[in-house]
Amino acid sequence: MAAKNIPKIVLGVTGSIAAFRAADLASAMVQEGWEVHAILTADGARFLTPLTLAALTHRPVHTSLWEEGEGGRMSHLDLAGSADVVVVAPASADCLARAAHGMAGDTLGAVLLATRAPLLFAPAMNTQMWQHAATEANVKLLQGRGALLAGPSDGKLACGAVGPGRMAPVAEIISLVKQVLTEKK
Ligand SMILES: Cc1cc2nc3c(=O)[nH]c(=O)nc-3n(C[C@H](O)[C@H](O)[C@H](O)COP(=O)(O)O)c2cc1C
């Protein structure tokens, strides 16, 4: 746990149309009293600004693997080592694929590979993408290594399709994180 037993949550936000909902999620996490360190992928930043996440979490947002860490430290390793839980919400299909195969070409990938904290993914994507054999295999790999999944929920998607692919409700993600934190105690 972070200082004074305050849970430290690393929140990865990827390039899904559901990225705007990560703002609500970040806010709900802060309201729980958790320390939230957000990582925004380059494509995530096309949907949601780092400023929004920074303002909601009250800390700088990690957007590049090449940012200079405090005192010359490698911030991705600091994040990985100090996280109590790493939550990726929304998790794009591409991010699930990269995580399943241990790709560490960006901050989020590097943190996911370097951390030993529990991982929780909240996928959000078009139904066809979600139901593709490649995505199913990637999710299976991640779950086989102990990663947890929130959703996706069924419903009408931004693309007009109806089916599974919506990011899980914020309350469901918060409740899963609470469960993980309780189990860690
Ligand atoms: C308008 C638009 C909406 C998109 N929405 C999604 C989405 O909901 N889920 C998804 O997996 N990919 C979506 N994509 C594709 C991703 O942005 C793309 O795969 C990207 O490389 C993901 O990068 P990241 O995982 O590094 O953030 C969308 C692309 C565009 C242009």
The ligand as an SDF file (V2000), in Angstrom:
LIG
                    3D

 31 33  0  0  0  0  0  0  0  0999 V2000
  -13.1760    6.6850  -33.3240 C   0  0  0  0  0  0  0  0  0  0  0  0
  -12.4360    5.4650  -32.8610 C   0  0  0  0  0  0  0  0  0  0  0  0
  -12.9560    4.7180  -31.8320 C   0  0  0  0  0  0  0  0  0  0  0  0
  -12.2920    3.5660  -31.3930 C   0  0  0  0  0  0  0  0  0  0  0  0
  -12.8400    2.8570  -30.3740 N   0  0  0  0  0  0  0  0  0  0  0  0
  -12.2390    1.7240  -29.9820 C   0  0  0  0  0  0  0  0  0  0  0  0
  -12.8010    0.9470  -28.9440 C   0  0  0  0  0  0  0  0  0  0  0  0
  -13.8320    1.2790  -28.3490 O   0  0  0  0  0  0  0  0  0  0  0  0
  -12.1470   -0.1820  -28.5810 N   0  0  0  0  0  0  0  0  0  0  0  0
  -10.9940   -0.5930  -29.1690 C   0  0  0  0  0  0  0  0  0  0  0  0
  -10.4630   -1.6420  -28.8040 O   0  0  0  0  0  0  0  0  0  0  0  0
  -10.4340    0.1410  -30.1640 N   0  0  0  0  0  0  0  0  0  0  0  0
  -11.0100    1.2840  -30.5670 C   0  0  0  0  0  0  0  0  0  0  0  0
  -10.4300    2.0260  -31.5610 N   0  0  0  0  0  0  0  0  0  0  0  0
   -9.1510    1.5920  -32.1230 C   0  0  0  0  0  0  0  0  0  0  0  0
   -8.0040    1.9520  -31.1710 C   0  0  0  0  0  0  0  0  0  0  0  0
   -7.9760    3.3350  -30.9120 O   0  0  0  0  0  0  0  0  0  0  0  0
   -6.6740    1.4920  -31.7460 C   0  0  0  0  0  0  0  0  0  0  0  0
   -6.6390    0.0770  -31.8280 O   0  0  0  0  0  0  0  0  0  0  0  0
   -5.5050    1.9940  -30.9440 C   0  0  0  0  0  0  0  0  0  0  0  0
   -4.3170    1.5710  -31.5690 O   0  0  0  0  0  0  0  0  0  0  0  0
   -5.5020    1.5340  -29.4880 C   0  0  0  0  0  0  0  0  0  0  0  0
   -4.3190    2.0050  -28.8830 O   0  0  0  0  0  0  0  0  0  0  0  0
   -3.9870    1.8660  -27.3460 P   0  0  0  0  0  0  0  0  0  0  0  0
   -4.4300    0.5220  -26.9050 O   0  0  0  0  0  0  0  0  0  0  0  0
   -2.4950    2.0320  -27.2970 O   0  0  0  0  0  0  0  0  0  0  0  0
   -4.6320    2.9980  -26.6320 O   0  0  0  0  0  0  0  0  0  0  0  0
  -11.0750    3.1750  -32.0060 C   0  0  0  0  0  0  0  0  0  0  0  0
  -10.5480    3.9630  -33.0330 C   0  0  0  0  0  0  0  0  0  0  0  0
  -11.2120    5.0820  -33.4510 C   0  0  0  0  0  0  0  0  0  0  0  0
  -10.6130    5.8910  -34.5590 C   0  0  0  0  0  0  0  0  0  0  0  0
  1  2  1  0
  2  3  1  0
  2 30  2  0
  3  4  2  0
  4  5  1  0
  4 28  1  0
  5  6  2  0
  6  7  1  0
  6 13  1  0
  7  8  2  0
  7  9  1  0
  9 10  1  0
 10 11  2  0
 10 12  1  0
 12 13  2  0
 13 14  1  0
 14 15  1  0
 14 28  1  0
 15 16  1  0
 16 17  1  0
 16 18  1  0
 18 19  1  0
 18 20  1  0
 20 21  1  0
 20 22  1  0
 22 23  1  0
 23 24  1  0
 24 25  2  0
 24 26  1  0
 24 27  1  0
 28 29  2  0
 29 30  1  0
 30 31  1  0
M  END
$$$$
